[in-house]
């Protein structure tokens, strides 16, 4: 059963918008204690949950005309880099740019999960795969689930990238978005994105992407339209410096930066930051001889706390 359009427009922000404002306006919960006998960790946890529920209940009527469908969390590799992976040609960093598929040299598959802000009832999982289609192109699939018992969102993304010349490529993806809320029903929408990736110098990559360029809607509420520009400096296999600017039509732009360092062939360390709201991330990864990789990261929000993430990947030898 599909819920009435006005309810569909509201419920798309059942989780993300309360969290967004929650992260901007609330004080540090570690500074608050409810009574003389409570411990600081307990007070911090209670405070976060009480205000999470408060925002959840009272912000919905104000957001009836806002955009729907939350942004999924990054998996462990991208999270450790602050999400600045648009110009990163390594498929293990995710498919934030469809044009990356054209530069994939081998078949890749990965799956991961995160615990958003330490809220164990909030489940986030992602699985993705990429494979070559001829000598100059590649295709992939990306599946994401995020939600709680009362509300959940799923995204199925199919992407294709092709080299238009030796050092640059174009890509596109089709997204099928589905959301459901208890007692309100469900809705499904379709949109697409276009990405560009170029190696302008031996050590420099530039990229751009537009998501939902035609401003498609889910029921009567618009899906996010996002323009991203990014760059990467990779002087070798040991070091990579990444930067990205992301602008959504109805929100302030966000800046992302990431650094990857490989002191050994099979060991990698990552650090990332992003703005609005300010977040800081650390990550690490291990590469095994059989093509398997294990990556973990934790992102820190100044109010909401930590979001741990882990991912297992495989590259065909």
N, C-alpha and C positions, 0 to 999 in steps of 0.2 A: 504494500500500500504506500502511495506517495503522499507525503504530508502536504497541507495547504502551502501555497507559495510564500506567505508571510512567515511561516514557521521555518521553512527551508532557508530563507534568507538569514534568519537569526541564528540557527543552530550551527552554521558553518564556523562561527566564532565561539563555539561552546568552550573550547580550551585555549586557542592561541591568543586571542585579544586580551582576556583577563590576565593571562600570564605576561603579556607584553607590558601592560600598564602596571601590573604588579611589580615587575622588575624595575620600573622607573621611579615609582613613588614611595615604596615602602622603605622604612629604615632597616638597619641591620638587625635581624632577629636575635643575634647573639648578645645584643645589648639589653634585651628585655627579659624579665623574669616575672612570672605571674604571682608568685607568693613567696613567703620567706623560706619555705621548705623545698621548693622546686630546684632542680639542677639546671645549669645553663644549657646543656644539650637537649634536655627534655623541653625546656621552655622554647628553645629555638625551633624544634620540630613542631610543637603545638602551634606556635605563632604562624609558621609557614602554612600549615594546613588550614587553620581557621581563616586566615586572610585569603587563601586560595578559594575556599568555599564561598566566602563573602563576595569576592569579586565575581565568581562564577554566577551567583544568583542575581546580583544587582547591576551588572554591566550589560546583560543581554538586551533589555529593552532599548538601550541607547545605541545598539549596533545593528539595528534591523536593516539598515541600508548599506552596511559595510560589505567588504569583499568576503567571500567564503573560501574555504579550504585552506587549512594551515600548511605552513612550510615544513616538510619533513626534516628531521634531524640528520646531520651528516653521519656517515659511518666512521669507523675509527680512524682510517687514514686521512680522510678529508677533515675530520674534526681536529686532529692533531695539527693540521696546517691552517687552522682558522677558517676553513671553508674556501680558501683562495686557490681553487684547483681548476679554474676555467682554462688557463693556458698551460696546464700540466699535462703532458702527452702520455703519462703512465696510466694505463687502464685501471690499475689497482687503486688509484686515487678517486675512482668513481667516474660517472658519466655526466658531470655537470655541463659538459660541452659535447654535443652530438658529433662534432667534427673529429673528436679524438678517435672514433671508431676506424677512421681511414688510416691511422698510423699504428694500429695494433699489429704486432708481428706474430702473435701466437694466441691461441684460444685461452680465454680467461673466465673464471667463475669465482664468485665470492658470496658470502652470507654473513650477516652480522646483526647485532642487537644493541640496544642502549636502554638505560634506566633514566628517563628525563628527570633531572633535579632530584634524584634519589626517591622518586615516588614510585614504589614498586607496583602499584595498581595501574600505572600508565605503561602500556606495552608498546614498544617500538621494535620493528624487525624489518630487515631489508635483504633482498637477494638479487643478484645481477649476474649477467653472463655476456661475453663478447666473443665474436668469432669472425674470421676473415671471410670475405665474399669476393673471390678473385684477387688479383695482385694490387689493385688500387682502391679497394673499398672494404668496409666491414659493417657488421650489423650486431645489434645487441638487444637485450631485454632487461628491464629494471622493475622490480615489484617491491612496493612499500606498504606496510601496515602500521598505523599509529592510532592509539585510542585507549579508552577505558571501557568498562562494561556498559555504561550508559550512552557512550558516543564513540564512534570509530570512523576512520577514513582509510581508504585504500587507493593506491595508484598503480596502474599498469602502464608502463612506458616502453614503446618499441621504437628503436632508433636505427638510423643508417647514416654512414659517413663515406664520402668519396673524395679521393685526391683529384683536384682539378689541375694541378701541376705538381712538380716534384716536391715542393716545400709548402704547399698550402692546400687546405681541404674545406669542403662544406658538408654540413650534416643537418639532419632534420629528425624530429621525433613526433610521434602521435601518442597522446596521453589519454587514457580512460580513467576518469576520477569517479569514485563512489563514496558516498557518506551515508551513515545511518545513525539514528538516534532512537533510543527506547521511547515508545509511545508516540513518536512523531513520524516514523516511517523512514524512507530512504530516497536518495536521488542519485542520478548518474549524469555525468557530463563528459564532453570530449573537447580537447584543444590540441594545439601543436606548438613546437618551438623550432627555431632555426639557429645553428651555430656556425662559427667561422674560426679556423685555427691556421696560423702561418708561422713558419720558421724564417723570420726576416733576416737573421744573422745566424752564424753557426751556433752561438750561445744564447740567442734571444728568441723567445716565442711571444706572439701577440694573439689575442683571441677576443671575440665578441659573441654575444648571444642575445636573442630576444625571445621571451617566453610569452605565449598567448598574445600574439601581435594583433589579432582581430578582436580582442576583448570579449571572448566568449563568456557566456554566463552558465551558471549551474542553477536551474530553476530561474528565479528572477533576480538572483544576486550575481555580481560579476566575479570572475576568477581573477587572480592577480596577474597583471601585466608587468613584466620585469625586463629591464635592459641592463646587461652586464658587460663590462670591459675589463680585460685582464692581461697581465704580462708575466713572463717567467724568465729568469736568468739562470742558465745551467752551464757553468763553465767546464763541467766534467761530470763524472758519475758519482762524485763524493758530495757535492754541494748543490743546492737549488734554493733560489730565493723567489718567492711568489707574491704577487699583489693583485688586488681586484677591487673594482668599484661596482656596486650594485644599486640600481635605482628602481624602486617600484613607483607606479604612477601616483599613488595616493599616500606615499610615505617618504620620509627623509632618506636620503641615500646612505648606504652602509659601506664602510671601507674594511677590507680584509687583507691580512698579511700572513705569510707563512714561511717557515724556514725548515729545510730538510738536510740532515747531515748523516752521511754513511761512513763511519770510521772504519768499518770492516765490510766486506762484500755482502755478508749475510745479516748485518745489524744496521738498523736505521733509527735515528732519533728525530723528533719533530717538535716544533713549537709554533703556536699561532695565536693571533689576536684579531679581534673584530670590534667594530663600534656599533652603537645604537641598537641595543644596549651593549655596554662594554663587556667583553668576555675574553678569557685567557685560557689557552689549552696547551697541554703537554701530551706527547704520544711517543710510542716506540714500536718497533716491529722486528720480527725475526724471520729470515728466509731459510727454508730447509732444502735439503738436496733433492727431494722428490717432487719439487715444484710447489709444495705447500708453503703458505706464509701465515703468520699469526701477528695481528696488529691490535694494539690497545691504545686508548686515549681517554683523557678526562678533561672536560671543559668546566671552567669555574665562572659562575655568574655571581656578581657582587651581593645579591640579595637571595636569589633562589638556591644558590649552592652549586653542588657538583653534579655533572651528568657523565657517568662512566659509559664507555662503549668498547666493544670488542668485535673483531672480525676475523674470519678465516677465509683465505683465498687459495686458489690453485691456478697455476699456469702450466699448460701442456708443454712438455719437454720435446 
